[in-house]
């Protein structure tokens, strides 16, 4: 009976655009926006609806980090492992994917703060815009213990941490390629639990939720976990029907445990099952709509905090000056959430995608990077 569920003889389906992995990518990005915006509502959603809107935010980032390891392993694993793509080319490709949009969005935020201050409307919380924090964030080194990175476009700590994960990728890949899929699965799970115990013992924090300046130590174990899940998924066929039901039940279970409390470790188990299931279900009817929505997810992630700062800085001032009631304030909040999506789509299609097209052409002209058989569908693009 076990062979009807798992098999090493059947070929696992490839990942591709417009399927469940893309859908998850967009859903996670949308929930991250809601998590960041909930505190700006007239009544914070964590107070008015449920605490999960606040406490569950760390799981969304963890989902993103596991998914990044999973997808990059499945997309680039064979090319990097065979030497068709060098370590340097892999790292360069990933750095060039995240840095242009990061610098543009951060530059817009700096310009906003300067213009607003010059106009006599300085930030309400100047401590979140300290200039000594900016250099580390510009260079994306804030998650490596370097001074700075607090405030400004704070969510970029995870992009910073992923740069370290990109460096580690070829070395982790080499280790995983020497063992079988079941051994790899057991090893990355045990390794993550060991990292958590070590983190508690040395740093007094759980590995899944640490301060910003220790971000690399939070991200790397999750990224490696995702790589291990991908190595298992590439070597073991999972019955698509069973995978589909497992994914649905894991999603329901994740929502259930989060309703009552944080339950971080068991939630990570459910997240891992969801990602495995999404990759195991064949993408027979890819959706162009899902594909296009997912392609915007990186812009959603990188820009939503800047939109929140700009929108609610203006909206709160207008609401206070006009003495608007709660109904109007809720309307402004809803428009702010919508603005985050609109800005992200504009950023992607008008700025980021044209830049990335030029970068891809430049890399191709210089022979950098091997062609891969599947598109990249991780949250960071």
N, C-alpha and C positions, 0 to 999 in steps of 0.2 A: 504493500500500500504506500509506503514511503516513496517508492520509485515513481508512483503516479503524481507525486507532488514535487519531488526534487530529482533531477537527473543530470548526469555529467555527459550523457550521450547526445542529447538534443542541443541544438544551437540556441542560446538565449537571443531574444530579439534585440536589434540595435536601437539606440535611442535616437529620437529625431524631433523636429519641430512640430508644434501643433498638437502635442499629446499631453499626457498627465503631468509630466515633468515641467512642461511649459506652464500648464495651468497652476501648478503648485508655486512656481516662480512668481507669477503675477499675484496670486492670493497672499503669499507671504509679504511681498512688497506693499500690497494694499493694507494689510493688517499692521505693518510697521508704521505706515502713515497714520492710521487710526490711533495706534499706541502713542505716537508722538503728539498728536493733536488733542487727545482726550483731556489733558490738563488745561487746555485753553478754552474749553466749553464753559458756559455760564455755571453749570454744575459739573465738575469733573466726572467723566463716565465711571471712573473707579469708585466714586462715592455714590452717584445716582443710580447706577445699574449694577455693577459687580466689580469687586477688586481685581479680577483677572485682567481688566483693561490696563492696569498699572503693573501688577506683579508678573504678568505673563510676557512682558516685552522681551525679557532676556531669552526666552525660548524661541522667539521669532529669529533673533540673531543667531542662536545656536542652530536652528533649522537651516539658515542661510549658510553657515560655515560647514555643516555636514554635507549639505547639497553641493557646495563648491568642490569639496574633495571628491565626492562621488562623480560629478559630471566631468570634471577635468581629468580624472583617472580614466573614465570610459572614452573620452574624446581624444586625449593626448597620450594615454598610457602606452599604446603600442608604438606610436611614432617616437616618443622619447626613449622608451625601453629598447627599441631596435637601433637607435642611433640616427634614424632619419631626421630627427629634430634634436639639436644639441641642447644641453642644459641652458646655455647662454641665450639661445634663440627662444626657448620656451619662456624664460624669465623676461626677456625683452618684449616678447609678444604680449605677455600679461601686464607688464608695467605700462606699455603704450595703450593698453585697453582702458586702464583706470585713471591715469594721470591727467590727460587733457580735460575731461569733464570735471574732475576734481578741482583743477586749478581755475577753470572758468567759473564754476559755482562759488568757490571760495572767494574769488576775485569780486564777484557780484556782491557777496555779503560784505566784504571790506568796503567796497564803494558805497553800499547802502549805509553802513555805520558812519562813514566819513561825511556823506551828504546830509544825513539826518542830524548829526552833531553840529555841522556848520549851519544848518537851518534852525538851530536852537531846540531840536527835539532829540536829545541824547538817549541812549538805551535806558530803559527802566532798571535794568540789572547790569551795570557796567562791569561787574566782576566776571561776567561771562564773555566779555570782549576785551580782556586784558591783552595788551600788545606783546607782552613777553611770552604769551602762550601761542602766538601765531606761527613763528618759524617752524616749530616741530610739526604743526599741522600742515603747513605748506609742503614740507618734505615728506610727509606721511611716515614719521618715525616716532609718533607719540605713544605707540603701544610697546616700545622697546625700552622703556625706562628713561627715555630722554625727557628733560624738563619741558613742559608745555603741552599743548593740545587740548586743555580744558576749555570748554565753551566753544564759541564760534560754531563751525559745522561739526559738532561733537560726534555724530554717528560715524564719521570717517575713521574712527579708531579701528573699526573692523576691517576696512580696506587696508589700513596700515599693517594690521596683523597678518592679512592675507599675503602681503609682500614677503613676509618671512616664511609663510607656508609655501609660496612659489619656489623659494630657494630650497626648501626641504623636499619638495615634490620628487625630484629625480632620485634622491637617496632612499626615500621611503619606497618608491616604486621598485628600486633594485632589491630591497629586502623582501617585499611582497612577492616579487616574481620568482623567488627561490622556494616558495612554499605553496601548498595547495589551497584551494578556496576555503575549505572548511577550517583548516588550520589558521588561515588568515583571519577569518571571521572571529574565531575564538580568541586569537591573539590581540586583535584591535579592541575587542570588548574588554578583555582582562586588562589590557594596557591602559584603557581609559579609566577603569575603576582604580587601578594602581596609581595613575596620575592624580586622581581625585584625592586618594588617601595621602599621597605625598604632598599635595598642595595644602591640605588641611594641616598636616604635621609641620610644614616649614613656613608657609605663608599665612596660615590661619584663615584661609578662604577656600570655598569649594572651587574646583577647577572650572566649573561651568558658569561662574559669576564672580568675576574679579575686578579690581579697579582698572581704570582705563590704561594706566601706565604699565600694567602687567598683561595687556591684551594679548600679546603673542602667546603667552602660556595658557590662556583660555582657548585661543583659536586653534593652535597647533594640534592638541589632542582630538578636537572635534573634526578637524580637517583630515587627520590620519584615519579617524573612524570612518569618515565618508569614503576615503580611498579603499579601506578594507572592505566596506560594503560593496563597492564597485568591483573589486577583484573577485569577490564571491559571486556577484551578479554575472560577471563575464564567464565564469567557469562552471556555474550551476544553473541549469534550466529550472525555472519555477513555473509550475502549472498556472497559466494565466487566470483561470477561473478562481483558483485558490488565492492567487496574488491579489486579484481584485477584491475579493471578500475580506482578505486580511487587511488590505489598505483601508477599506471602509470601516471595519471594526476597530482598527487602530486609531482612526480619526475620531470615532465616537468615544473610544476609551480615553483618548487624549483630552477631549473636551470635558469628559466626565471627571477625571482626576483634577483637572485645572479648576473646575467649578468649586471644589472643596478646599484646595490648598495648592502650594507650589509643586510639590511632588516632582522634583527636578529629574532625578535619575530614571524613574519609571516613565516619565514623559519623554526623555531622550530615547528610551526603548521604543516607544510608540512612534516617535518621529522617524527613527531608523527603519521601522517596518513600513511606514508610509512611503518613504523614499525607495526602498527596495521594491515594494509593490508597484509603484509608479513606473519604475524602470523595467519591470518584468512583464507588464501588460503590453502586447503588441500595439503599435500605433497604426491601426488599419485605416482609420478615417481622420487624417490630420486636419485640424481646423485652422484656417488662415486667420480668423479672428483671434483665437488663442495665441497663435504664433506672434501676431503683431502686438498684442497686449503684453506678452512676455518679453518681447524685445525692448520694451520701454521700462522694464522693472529696475534696471540699473539707474536710469535717470530718476525714477521715482525715489529710489533709496538715497541717492547722492544729493538730491535737491529739496526733499520735503522739509527739512529743518529750516532751511533758508526761507522757504515760502512761509512757513509758520511764523518765523520771526518778523518778516516783512508784513504779512497780512494782519496779524493780531496786534502788532505795534500800531498800525493805522486804525484797525477796527476798534480797538479798545479806546483810542483817543476820540474817535468819532462818536462811539456809543456813550462815552462819558460826557462829551460836550453837548450832545443832543438829549441826554438823559433818557436813552432808549430803554424800553422794558425788556423782560426776559424773552419774549417771543421774537423781537427784533434781534436780540443778541444770539439766540439759537439760529436764526436765519443767517446771520453773519458768520457764525461758526460753520454751518453747513456749506456756505459758499467758500469758506477758507479751505475746507477739505477738498471741495471740487477744484479749487484753484491749484492745489498741489498736484492733482492728476493732469490738469490742463497744462501747467507749466512743464511737467515731466515729459508729456508728449511733444510739446514744442521744443524742449531742449534736445530730445532724442532725434526728432526728424529734421529740425532746422540746423542743429549745431553738431551734436555728437556723431550722428550717423555719417554726415559728410566728412567729418574729420577722420573717422575710422575707415571710411572708404579710401581716403588718401593714404592713410597709414598702411592699410593692407596692400595697396598698389606699390607703395615704397618697399615694403618687406618682400613682396613677390619679385620686384625688379632686382633686388639684391640677393635673391635666392635664400632669404631667411625663412625658416620654418617649413616643415613638410606639410603637404596636403593631408587633411584628415577626412575620414569618411562620414563623420557626423558633425553637425553644427554644435557650437558651444551654447549650452542652455543654462549655465549657472547664473546666479543672481547678479554677479558683477559683470556679466556679459561675455 
